Amino acid sequence: MKLLDFLKGERKKSASVAKERLQIIVAHQRGHRGQPDYMPMLEQELLEVIRRYVKVEQDAINISLDSEDDCSVLELNVTLPNRE
Amino acid sequence: MAKIIVVTSGKGGVGKTTSAAAIATGLALRGNKTVVIDFDVGLRNLDLIMGCERRVVYDLVNVIQGEAGLNQALIRDKRSENLHILPASQTRDKDALTLEGVETVLASLSEEFDYIICDSPAGIERGAQLALYFADEAIVVTNPEVSSVRDSDRILGLLSSKSRRAEQNRDPIKEHLLVTRYNPNRVDDGDMLNLEDICEILAINLIGLIPESEAVLRSSNQGVPVIHDDKSDAGQAYADTVSRLMGEDVPLRFQHVPKRGLLARMFGGGSRR
């Protein structure tokens, strides 16, 4: 019986792969929810400016806008490459 | 004042029109004056599912553009007198619908009906946004499949930001999850997302579970909403969904593979648990 379980467990069930992938993508989507429509453009243009000076990857930038009460914070996160 | 319910999904082909037709019919059979509106301008199909395609004379766009009165465009259902259908236009482009026009139509329907069911087109473009804009409640139709779940989440984002309720800072649209084409056999095999996982990912209230069923295709072939087939699993599952929509507490069925004894399996008898 144990052997059978082992053999069965060999291949990860596709449904649990689906769940893991969905949890990641949905969390990402929700991060963008309720953001102003200009955010993707802003992100793109900021990335272009940064790339003029530093060589970073397309996905090295992370931007988010958080609002609390009467104050909004634009957070910009850029992963810079290791210095050569 | 009618309750406006949008049936939406983001992804196409998950069963929006089938569900809108079944739920509208179910509400009417339970004594509610109900109208179901096809918002899929250019690709109307609700009329086919409802079996009234040969009786379409005027449509939603005609009414909005003042070419026909609302009562000329409304089609009374053959089977239940409480039910009316407002078809979409087959020929016009999507821009034929205006926000003001839709608002006017919904306002006049609201005086006459208890429920207005809006059958949304697929996508998150203008047509889908118009269909959900005035809604009080939303039924998000989702298949146990990655692209459908993701798109449902996108639609939930729209419901919470691009609706009239959101823009006017009123109570948000009440969101319901309707899982369709569920196959408990495949769930048991670990090859289909299970109900708990879908509910956990989307984090909204479950209103119904419709099993994958041969009855659905059979019904659409005949132009009879599947809820009329009260012997079928899908028909019963939609009837349960309608009861929950009307506020009743109905236990969930069809979530698991029915357990059948050896004799039942041999002779095909035995009741479904």
Interface residues (C-beta under 8 A of the other chain):
Chain A: K13 S14 A15 S16 A18 K19 R21 L22 Q23 I25 V26 Q29 R30 R33 G34
Chain B: E145 V146 V149 R150 D153 R154 G157 S160 S161 V187 D189 G190 D191 M192 L193 N194 D197 I201 L202
